[in-house]
Amino acid sequence: MSLIQTIAPADLKVRLEAGEKPFIVDVREDDEVAGGIIPGAVHIRLGDLPDRFGELPKDRELIVVCRGGNRSLKACEFLADQGYSKQVNLTGGMREWAQQLPEQERPVV
């Protein structure tokens, strides 16, 4: 297994505010995503990833997010097994991401 890179929510926020448009994949369940999603993220539930990973580019950095960071780590490991090499796990997931936003903009996690 390869070593999975990580990014902190604060660092992702800085990159987004600087105008970067990374490919973000949200692997949470539908009801979790209904509470809020990082703008521009693609939603593919972890359980659907084995059937849909081909929709993800291999030549771009993929920032993978879930609620707390565990499912996204599993997704990153799965992608590594499929030959992906640029996947990055969002540490702390949406729980920590929400802390980077003003209270009125925080998603329900």
C-alpha positions in Angstrom: 0.0 0.0 0.0 1.2 3.5 -0.8 1.6 6.3 1.7 -1.5 8.5 1.4 -1.0 12.3 1.4 -3.1 14.5 3.5 -4.3 18.1 3.5 -5.7 20.1 6.4 -9.0 21.8 5.9 -7.4 25.2 6.6 -4.9 24.6 3.8 -7.6 23.6 1.4 -9.6 26.7 2.3 -6.5 28.9 1.5 -6.1 27.1 -1.9 -9.8 27.6 -2.8 -9.7 31.2 -1.7 -6.6 31.7 -4.0 -8.7 30.5 -6.9 -7.5 27.0 -7.2 -10.1 24.5 -8.4 -8.9 21.1 -7.2 -10.9 18.0 -8.0 -12.8 17.2 -4.7 -14.6 13.9 -4.2 -17.1 13.6 -1.4 -17.6 10.0 -0.4 -20.3 10.5 2.3 -23.8 9.1 2.1 -26.6 11.0 0.5 -28.2 12.2 3.8 -24.8 13.6 4.9 -24.2 15.5 1.7 -27.8 17.0 2.0 -26.5 18.9 5.0 -23.8 20.6 2.9 -20.9 19.9 0.5 -17.7 21.7 -0.4 -18.6 23.9 -3.4 -17.6 22.1 -6.6 -17.1 18.7 -5.1 -18.3 15.6 -6.9 -20.4 13.2 -4.8 -19.6 9.5 -5.1 -20.6 7.5 -2.1 -17.9 5.2 -0.8 -20.0 2.2 -1.5 -20.4 3.3 -5.1 -16.7 4.0 -5.7 -15.8 0.5 -7.0 -18.3 1.0 -9.8 -17.6 4.7 -10.5 -13.9 5.3 -9.9 -13.4 5.4 -13.6 -15.2 8.8 -13.6 -12.2 10.2 -11.7 -9.2 11.6 -13.5 -5.9 9.9 -12.9 -3.8 12.9 -14.0 -5.2 15.4 -11.4 -4.9 15.7 -7.7 -8.0 14.2 -6.0 -8.9 15.6 -2.6 -11.2 13.0 -1.0 -13.5 14.0 1.9 -16.0 12.3 4.2 -17.4 13.3 7.6 -14.3 12.6 9.8 -11.5 11.4 7.6 -11.8 7.6 7.9 -14.0 6.8 4.9 -12.0 9.1 2.7 -8.8 7.4 3.8 -10.4 4.1 2.7 -11.3 5.7 -0.6 -7.8 6.9 -1.1 -6.4 3.5 -0.4 -8.9 1.9 -2.8 -7.9 4.5 -5.5 -4.2 3.6 -4.9 -5.0 0.0 -5.5 -6.6 1.0 -8.8 -3.4 2.8 -10.0 -4.2 6.4 -8.8 -1.3 8.3 -7.4 -2.5 11.8 -6.7 -5.2 11.2 -4.1 -5.2 13.3 -0.9 -7.2 12.7 2.2 -8.8 15.7 3.9 -7.9 15.3 7.5 -10.8 15.6 9.9 -13.2 15.6 7.0 -16.3 17.8 7.0 -16.2 18.2 10.8 -13.0 20.1 10.6 -13.9 21.8 7.3 -17.0 23.3 9.0 -14.8 24.9 11.6 -13.0 26.9 8.9 -16.2 28.6 7.9 -18.3 31.4 9.5 -20.9 29.9 11.7 -23.8 30.9 9.3 -22.1 29.1 6.4 -21.3 25.8 8.2 -22.8 22.7 6.8 -24.6 20.3 9.0 -22.2 17.4 9.8 
